[in-house]
Amino acid sequence: MAERTDVIDRSDRALSERLELARQGFTGQHSLHAKNLRTGETISVDRDTEVPTASVIKIPIMLALYHEIDSGRFTQDQLLHMQESDRRYGTGVLRDLTIGRAFSLFDLCRLMIVLSDNTATHMIARLIGIDRINELLRSWGFMTTELRYQSWEPHDPREYAVSSAFEMATILEQLDSGDLLTVSSTEAALAHLAAQQDHSQLPRWMPFHEYAESSGLVNEISIWNKTGLMQGVRTDAAIFAEGTTKWIVVSFTRDSVDRSFRLDHEGILLNARTGYAIYETWGRPAHAKE
């Protein structure tokens, strides 16, 4: 097991103990920052360390795209043709489609977020420019978060993209508050995150039904999130809302000896335990705690 560099920073002893228990046996490193937007409470674990984001970096890419839409550089219905050089494997569906097809920027962004489509991501990053994406991040005050993209299949996940738990949580908070984009672009970005289909990490055990609209079930909680995975890395960045309470959780795991891509990967399960512990403290309805 790697030597611990992550220390829980919060005064709520019960929650701190639950989070410490959740990390027992985990072989890697864990960075966490969570904030209750109603009360201002926070909890952090190694929040400022530069860590690999995996596909959570697609949130800042999306924000850069909508910033450029707001500035008039692009439009949501603008078409982009897929080239052979755009084809990327891993998550997504565009990789299997015919080269030369045209997709709107809205559809590419939706695929980038809801299916973590790597080909759609490459097309958007190619259009905006990696340097421009990072320039916007710096202009917003985010000095750690960076899309590097040095290699599509990097030996070190940090060669793809990095951030810190605190910066990514702040990015989500500023998106939610409308500080980064226009009202229409903020709504569009949040709608993409709400449609995201992977809830296997932070929300894994929360009372959320994937097909509530078609099944007649009622969701007690709302979720806007983006996950990521690479070998030894599992990441999730999310906004949650239940009743009048809204909170943000960013949980980045790395350096796990588990190199698999199973749904019971130890990093996924650590993020699930983390998300549920915070939900029970901040979000679970009072009547359900009795």
C-alpha positions, 0 to 999 in steps of 0.5 A: 500500500502506498504511503498516505499523503492524504489527510482529512480536513474537516471538523465533523468527526463522524463524517471524517471517521466514515471517510477514513473507514471508506479508504481502508485497504485502498492501495492508491492515493485519494484526493477529495474536495466537497462543499455544501453550497447551502451551509458553506461546509467543506471537507478535503483530502489532499485537495491541492495536489496536481493529479490526473483527471482522466475524462473529468477534464471534459468538463473544462473542455465543454466550458471552453467550447461554450465560452467560444460560442458565447464570444461568437467564434462558434455556434451550437449548430455548427457542423464539424466533419469527422476525419480519420485522424479524429478516431479515438478508441476507448469510450464512445461510439463515433469511433465506429462510424463512417469517416466524413460524417458531420455532427453539430457542436451540440451533438459532439458535446453531448456525446463527449459528456454523456458517453465520454466519447473520445472521438467527439472530444478530439474533434472539439479540442481540435476545433478550439485548440489545446492552447486556447483551452488552457489559456481560458482556464488560466484566465478564469484563475485555474492554474493547475487544471490543464489539458496536456494531450501529449499522448492518447495512450500515455504511460503516465495518466498525467500526460493526458490531463491534470487538475486538483480536487479543489480546482475542479470543485471550484470549476463546478461551483462557478459553472453552477453559479453562472460565473463562467458562461452566459445564462443560456450556455450555463443551462446547456452545459448543466443539461449535458452533465445531467444527461451523463450516463455513468453513475457508477462512482460517487452516486452509485448507492444514492436513490437515483433511477436512470430511467425514472421518466419512463418508469414512473419512479421518482428521483429523490436526488438530482445529479450533474456529473462527469466520470473518468477512468484510466489504468489505476485511476478513477475520477468523478466530479459531481453536483448533487441536489436534494430538496433545498440542499445542493453540494459538490463532490470531486473525488480523484483516485490514482496509483491503484494497483488494480489495473482492471476496468471492472465495475468493482474496481477499488477506486470506483468503490472508494468513490462510491463509499465517499459519495454515499457518506457525504450524501448521508451527512448533507443530503439524505432527507431527515425522515430517512435518517430516523 
